Amino acid sequence: MSRVSAPAAPGQRRRRGKGRINLAGLVTFEARSGAARALLADKRALLAELGPAHAGGYRVRLLVDGIVRLGFYLDHVDGVLLGYRTLLDRRHQLKALVDARDRLQGRLMGLLEALERLTTAKSAPDDAAAGVSRVLAKYPKPEESRP
């Protein structure tokens, strides 16, 4: 005979134990994990580079979340690609993941440029525009065509 436990009483909360971090578009991370710490560090660094004049806007926060998320994906894809012995498949063509990486980088560049337009459109101080330019310099533009 098996025992079935009764559901929790209404109003009684369940204990979860560890803190969790939510970032728009991602599943919940454990707060102590390396991924969560890296995401928060990247988000704080980007907001610090923008300065307090622009860090509070809703659209800026959405763009920053998107930039951090795409940067996280791009870092992960780079790690997977570095684990391969070769980037060519059996037909001696580039693997599909290389093209997907280029698309991710293109989307990341689009978000960074949108953030730059948004921060400079508000007659931003030079330090905020310079901060966005430094972030843009970290990510080179993807190649337009491949042989």
N, C-alpha and C positions, 0 to 999 in steps of 0.2 A: 504494500500500500504506500503510495507516494504522498508526500505532504505538499500542499500548495500554500504559499504564504499569502496572507491577506494584503491587499493594496494599502498604500499609505493613506491615513485618514485625511480628509479634506483640510486644507490649511497647514498641513504638516509638510515641512520642506525636507528634501533629501540632501544629504551632505555630499559634497563633491571632493573635498580634500585639497586639491591644488588649484592655484589661480589660473585663469585662462585669459588669453588675449584674442580679441576679434579685430580683423582688418577687413575692410570692405572687399567682398568677393572671395575670401578665403575661408576655409573651415577654421574652427577654433584651434589655436595652438596652445600647448601647455606653456605657461609663462616662463618656466625655467629652461625651456629648450633653446638650443643654439639658434634655430630658425626664428623664434619669436624675438630673441634678443637682437639678432641681426636686423630684422625688419624694423623694430622700434628704433634702433640706432640709426638706420638709414633715414627713417622718417624724421627723427629729431634733427639730424644733420641737415637735411634739405630744408626743413622749416627754419632752422637757425640761419642758413645762408640767405633765405628770403628776407629775414628780418621781421620785426614785430608789426611793421606797417601792413604786411600782406599775409601773414600767417593765419589770421583769424577769419578770412573770407571762406564762405561755403564752397564756392567753385575752386578756390585754391586748395582747400583740403581734399576735395574729390580728385583733383589732378595729382596732388601729392600721393594720395593712396594708390592711384593707378600707376604712377611712376614707380613707387616702391614695389608694388605687386609685380609689374612687368620686369623690373630689375631682378627680383627674386627668381622669376621664371627663367630669365635669361641666364642668370648665374647657374641655375640647375641644369639647363640644357647645355651650357658650356662644359660643365662637369661631366655630363654623359658623353659628350663628343670627345672630350679629352681621354676618356676611358677606352675609346675604340682604337684598334690597331691601325685602321685605315678609314678614311671618310668616303671611300668608293664602294659601290655594291658590286655584285657579280658581273654586271654589264659595264663596269668601269665608268659609271656615272656617279655623281654626288648623291649621297643618301638624302632621303626626304627631310630628315631632321635638320640638315644644313640649311635647306630652303626655309623651313619653319623658323629656324633661328634668325635668319635674315628678316623674315616678316615681323617677328617679335621686336627686333631691333628697330625696324622702320616704325612700328607702332609706338615704341618708347620714344623715338626721336620726335614723332608727331605730338605726343603728350608734352615733352619738354619744350617744344616750340610754342605750343598753346599756352603753357605756363609762362613762358617768356613774354608772349604777346599780352597776356592778362596782367602781368605785373608791370610791364612798361606802359600799358594803356592808361593806367591810373596816375600818370605823371610820377612814376616811382622814383625814389632817390637812387642815386648812382650805385650805392652799395648793394641794393636788391637786384638791380639789373646785372651787376658784375657777378653776383652770386649765382644767378641763373646761367650766365655765360660760362662760369667755371664748371657747373654741372653739365652743360652741353658739351664742353670740351672733353669730358670723361668718356663720352660715347661717340666714336667716329661714325660718320654717316655710312650706311650700308652701300655696297657696290651696286650700281644700276643694272649691270648685266654680267652674266657669266659666260665664259667660252664654252 
